[in-house]
Amino acid sequence: MNAGWGLLTPEFVLAGVAFLVWGTDLVLPQRWKGWLPYLGILGLLASLATVVAQLGLNAQLGGLIQIDHFSVLFRIGFPLLGIAVCVLSLDFVRQRLEHPGEYYGLVLVAVLAMMLMSSASELLTAYISLELMSFTFYVLTSYAREDPKSNEAGVKYILLGALSSAILLFGLSLLYGATGTTTFVGLADSLRQGTALVPVFGLGLVLVLGGFAFKVAVVPFHMWAPDVYEGAPTPVTAFLSVASKAAAFALLLRLVATAFLPIGLDWQAVLAALALVSMLVGNLVALVQRNIKRLIAYSSIGQAGYLLLGFAALGPGAAAVSDAILFHLIGYAATNLAAFTGVTAVFNRTGKEEIADYDGLAQRAPLLALVLAVAFFSSAGLPFFAGFTTKFYLFAAVVRQSPSLLWLAGVAIVMSLVSLYYYLVVIKHMFINAPPSPERIKVSRTLSGAALVLSAIIVALGVYPSPLLQLIAKASRVLFA
């Protein structure tokens, strides 16, 4: 292996461990297969160790892969998310899914694809990485073969995903036809020098944004999210909600900041419109949901609208806005993971996921009720929690960078207040309504520990975000150097 390919050592480690998990699953007796998730976690830790060994590195591989502070931030974050998903999946997979080796191997491959997405600096590399991630989620979504909802969700996801992939690839081909290059830097140079075929480039840009809009579930490309979130196995829903969205936004942020920044003002109105309708639809439709996973799905659509608000303000010298986008993305990831930890624990014991099924949860499982309350208060943006601090930074950065978007930041604040209502409805069920049964809901030590750690992270980001902001600032400065 030459020095250039050595940059991909973390990805090679993950690929090797994924094949090891699959191979071990074939020969391991059934009674020993409970150790497979721990083998996957060891692989993620090994990959994480190789990433840490590359800290401070600024190098590229043939113009296809860029290793810098920005990519390292996500190459550390995605293995951590993978570990969290493996921990969330332990009881669920053991009780409800067959072939655990295949499941955990797919989780590793998804993390591998996300790491490549965050490092991609060329269109085809980015597209192949994005599709590798999508393929793993198509399988994971429909992994509960005996569950009709899971099968339905998988079919819907793959059909709509294939359509969005075709739109995205067509847009990428138009960008290449307009500029003659597929590297992000080459696209920016072509725009600055005025050599790009503007009409063709504009159409390609619209199609690319449409493809990404589907991947991050913003209105009007959101129709798949509620059904897929509800039908997928609950740990997969958590993985899809957090990691896939973070990976898509990471890739989009590098693409916009590196390739499209010279024409930043030209797409501001389009992104502002997408942000507006996503915030409105996501939060207003969430008001009438009765299923906890569908409620979180529509809430996630609203959160994507908040992030797009940041993208609408991106332009030359907008590193502070990039900082705020990354900060909100990390806070969102911790908050949603905490919420799904509680949802998964309840489902493991009851097999139910309607909001009414959470009646009296504070009496039956006080820890779960507390964790869910922390997560929901954070999502709504109440003080002392991560959601408040990240939204404050995001909205303030947007207004400072683009005062013309002040009205849109105002809409975002109002929608945050709306979200507080539907979260309080769930909290009312947990803390005020009488439980249907006095039987306690037993939670494994592993899930309890994960819930407490995630809750502590939410509070820590809410009251003392400075260390994380310093790391984020280094990542953003790379994009806007």
N, C-alpha and C positions, 0 to 999 in steps of 0.2 A: 504494500500500500504506500503510495507516494504521499508527500507532505500535504498536497492539495486535498486528496480524498480523506486524509486524517481529520479534516474539519467536520466530517460527517460521522465521526466515531460514535457520538451519542445515538444517532439514528441506526447505525449498524448494530449497536448493542441491543437496541429495542427490537429490531427485526430478528436478530438471532434468538433472543429470549422468547419472542412470539412463536417462532418455529419450534423452539424447545418445549414450550407449553403444549403446543399442538401434538408434537411427537410423544411427549410423556403421557398425554391423555390417552393415546392409543394403546399403550402397553401397561399402564398403571391399573392395578385392581381397583374396583369400585370403592372399597373402604378407605383407600388412600387418596382419592381424588379431592378430598377436602383441603389438601395441601397445595393444590394448583394455584389458587389466588395468591398465596404467599410467595410462590415462585414468581408470579407476575409482578408482585410488589418489589421483590428483590431486583428484578430486571429494571423496573422503573428507578429504583434507588441507584443502581449501577449506572444507568444512563444519566441520572442527575449528577453523579460524581464526576463523570467525564465532562459534563457541561461546566461544572465548577472549575475543573482543571483548565478550561479555555477562557476563564474570566480575563477581561482586559484585552482580548484578542480582537484585532480588526483586520480581517482578511476575506477574500472571496475565492470562489471556485469557478473559474471560467466564465465569469459574468452571470452565472446561474444562481449561485447561492452567496449570500452576504452574511458573514458572521460579525456582529458588532454588538454594542450595548443593547440595541433594540431587540435583536433576535435572541440574545442571551436572556433578557428579561422573560420572554415567553418560553424559551427552552428550559428555563427553571420552573416556570409556572405550570406548563402543561403536564410534566411528569407528576407534580404535586397534585394536580387535579385528577390524574389517572389513579394515583394512590388513593385519593379520597373516594373515587368511584368504586374501586376494588373493595374498599372497606364497607361502603354502603351496600355492595352487592352480596356480601358474604352470606347472610341469612336468607336473603331473597332467592339467590341462585340455588342454594342448598334445598330450599323448601319447594320451589316452584318451577325451576328450569332444568332441562336435561343438558348433557354434554358441557360441563363447566369449562373444560379446557378450551373448547372453541370460543366460548363467550369471552374468557379473559384474554385469549390471544387476539381476538378482534379489538378489545379495548386497547391493547398495546399497539396494534397497527393504527388505530385511530389517533393515538397520541403521537406516533411517529409521523403521520400525515400532518398533524397540526404543527409540529416542530418544523417540518419542511416548509409549510405555508408561511410561518413567521420569518423564515430566512430567505424566501424566494425573492430574487431580484430580476426575474425574467418571466414573460407572460406564460409560456408553455410549461415551465417548471411550476409556476403558481397554479395553473389549471390542473395539471396532473396531480399535484398534492391535494388540491381541493376535491377532486373527484375520488381520490383514494379515501379521503375522509368520508365523503358522501356514501361510497359503496359500503363501508363498514357500518354506517348508521342505517342504511337500508336493511341490512341483515339483522342488526341488533334490535331495530324497531319491531320486526316481525319474529323475534326469537322465541316468544312464547307460542309455540305452534298449536297448542290446544286451546288457546284463547282467541275467539273470533275477532275481538277488538284489536288484538295485536296483528292478526293477519290483515284486517282491513286497513289499519294504520300503515303497515308496510307497503301495501299495494298503492295507497294514495300517495305515500311519500316518494316511492320510486317513479311513479308516472309523472307527478308534478316536478320531481327532481330532474328527471331526464329532459323535460321540456325546458327547465331553467338552464340546465347545462348546455343544451343546444343554443339557446339564446346567448349565453355567455361566450361560448366558443365562436359563434358567428361574429359577435362584437370584437373579440380578440383578433379574428382574421381581418376585420375591417381596419383595426388599428395598425396591424402590420402592413396592410395594403396602402394605407395613407402615409406611413412613415418609413417603411422599409426596414424596420427593426423591431425586435421583440423585447429588448432590455428596457428596464424602467428609465435608466439614465439616457438611453438613446431616444426614447419617446420625448423626454423633457428637452433634449437638445434640438430635436426636430421642431418642437413647438416654439422654442426661443428663437430659432433661426428663421422661422416662417416657411420651412420647406414641407410641412405637413399638408396633405390635401384636406383642407378644412371641412368641406361638407361630408366627406367619407369618414373623417376622424370624428366629427360630431355624432354621426349615426352610430359609429362603433362605440363611442363613449356612452351613449344612451343605452345601448344593449348591454354593455358591461355593467353599468349601474343597475339595470333591471335584473341581471343575473345575480348580482350580489344582494340586491334587495330581497330576492327569494331566500337566499341562504340565511339571512339574518332576520327574516320574517317581519318585514315592514309592510304596511298597507300601501297598495292593494295586492301585495304578493304574499299575504299572510295566511291564505285560506287553508293551508296544510297544517299549520301549527297546532290549533286546538285539538283536532282529531288525532294527530300523531302523538301529542303530549299525553292525551287521555289513553290511547290504545297501547302505547309502548310499555314494556316493563318499567316499573317506577325508577330503578337506578339508571336505566337507559334514558328516561325522560330527563333526569337530573344531568346526565352527561351531555345530552343534546342541548338542553337549555343553557348550560353554562359554557362548556368547552368549545362546542362547535361555533357558537356565536362569538366567543372571544377570538377564536382562530380566524374566522371570517373578517371580523373587524380589524384584527392585527394586520392581515394581508391587505385589506382595503386602505388602512391608514398608511402603510408603506407605499402602496401604489399611488395614492393621491398625493402624498407629500413628496415623493421622488419623481413621479412621472407627470402628474396633471397639475401641479401647483402653478405653472405659468398661466393657466387659464382658470384659476380658482374662482374668480368673480362670475364667470360665465355660467357655472352650474349652481350658484348659490340659491337662486329662486327655486330650482327643481328640488334640491335637497331640503330646503325650508318647507316646501309643500309636502314632501314625503314625511318629514318630521311632524308637521302639524297634524296630518290625517292619522298618522300612527299613534300619536299621543291621544288624540280624541277617541278614535275607534277602540284602541287597546283598553283605555281606562273606563270608557262609558259602557262598552259591552261586558267588561268584567263585572259590572254592577249586578247583572242578572244571572250570573253563573251559579250553578248548584254543585258542580264537581270541583274538588280542590285543585286537580291538575289542570283543568280547563281555565280556572281562575288564574292560576300562575302563568298559563300560556298567554292569556290576554294581557296580564301584567307585564310579561316579557316583551310583548309587542309595544306597549307603552314605553318600556325602558329602551328599546331600540330607537324609538322616536327621540328620546332625550339624547342618545348618542349621536343620532343624525343631526341634531341641532348643533352639536360641536363640529361635525364635518361641514355643515353649511358655513361656518365661520372661518374655516381653514383658508389660509392665504400666505403669501410671503411674510415671514417673521412671526408666524402664529404658533411658535413652539409652546407658549403657555396654554393654548387651546388643546394642543396635542397632549400636554401633561394632564389636563383635566379629563380628556377622553379616556386615557389609559387609567387614570385614578378611578373614574366612575366604573370602568369596565372591571377592574379588580374588586372594587367594593360590591358591585353587582354579583360577581362570581361567588364571593364569600357568602353573601346574603342568600342567594338562591340555593347554594349547596346546603346551608343550614336549614332552610325551609324544607328541602327534599329529604334531609336526614330525618326530620320529624315525620314527614309524610310516609317515607319508606318504613320507619319503625311501626307506625300505626297500621299500615297495610300488612306488614309481616304477621301481625298478631290477629288482625280482624278481617283482613281481606276486603275492606271497604275503603272508599275514597270520596264519598259524598260529604259535603260540608256538614250536613245534619248528623253524620256519623261521628263528628267530633264533639258532640254534646257531652259536657262534663269531663272533658279530657284532663282538666286540671286536677280532678279528684282521682282519676284512674291512672294517670301518668304525669305527675307534676313537672318532671324535667322536660318531657316532650312539649308540654304546653308552654313552658317558659321559653324554650328554644324557638318554637314557632312564633311566639309573641315578639321576641327579639328580632327575628328575621322579618316579620311583617311590619313592625315599627320602622325598621331600617329601610325596607322597600318603599314605605310611604314617605320617608324623609324626615322623621322626627329627630330632634337634637339628641346628642350623645351617642348616636349610632352612625354606622358607616354611610348609610344612604343620605343622611342630612349633609355630612361633610363633603361627600363626593358631588352631590347635586349643587351645593353652594359653590364649590370650586368651578364646576362646569358652567353654570349659568353666569357666574361673574366673569369668567374668562371669555365667554361668548359675547357678552355685552361690551366688555372692554375692547375686544378685537373688532366687532361689527356692531356699533350702536344701532344700526338699522334693524337689528334682530331683537331689540328690546321687547317688542310686542310678543314675539314668539317665546322668549324666556318667561314673560308673564303668563302666557298660556300654559307653559310647562309647570309653573308654580301652582296654577289653579288645578291642573290635572293631578298633581301630587296630592293636593287636598282631597280630590275626588277618590284617589286610590286609598286614602286613609279610611274612607267610609267602608269600602268592601273588605278591607282587612279587619276593621273593627267588628264587622258582622261575624267573621270567623272567630275572632277573639271572644265575642259574646257567647258563641256556642261553646267554646272551650271553658270559659270561666264562670258563666252565669247559668246557662241551661243545666238542667238536671241530667245526670248520666243515665243511659238506658239500662245499664247493668252496674252493680257495685264491684264487679270483678276488676282487679288491677290489670293493667297492660304491662307485661314484663318486657323490659328492653335489655338487650345484650350489653355487656360491658363495652364491647367494641363500639357499638353505635352510640352509647352514652358518652364515651370519651370523645368520639368525633363531634358529637353535638356540642359538647362543652368547649372544645377547642375552637370550633367555628364561631360560636357565640362570643368567645373571648376576642377573636380576631375582629368581629364586627364592632365590638365596643372599642377595641384598641384603635382601629382605623377612624372611629368617630371622634375620639378625644385626643389622640396623639399620632397624626398621620405623617409627621415630618420625615422619619427615616424612609418610608416608602416613597414619599414625594421626591426625595433626593435621588433615589434610584431611578424613578420615572424620568426625572429631568435629564439624567445622563442619556437615557434611551431616546428621548425626544430630540435632544441636541444633535444626535447622529443624523436624524432625518432632515433637520433644518440647518445643517452646517453650511 
